[in-house]
Amino acid sequence: MTKTAPPPSSDGVPLPRLSDEAAVELYLFVEHLFLLIEARYGGQIRRHFDDRDRHNLIGPDFERPMDDPPF
């Protein structure tokens, strides 16, 4: 079991030192969990972000003359 120093954390969350094997197992667990969540709730998540994106779109200004440059 090789132990390596964790990279410096920029967000201030202290993380324990892990063996390489433990780090890989943790990574695979989180990846598996993410895939389960995405499979179960992916449609809802995409729908939420699509709805949010639509509210940020600027609609066409039909009152503006056609020869008026956009900038």
Secondary structure, DSSP 4 states (H G I P E B T S, - for coil): --B-PPPPPSS-------BHHHHHHHHHHHHHHHHHHHHHHHHHHHHHHHHHHHHHPPPP-TTS-TTS---
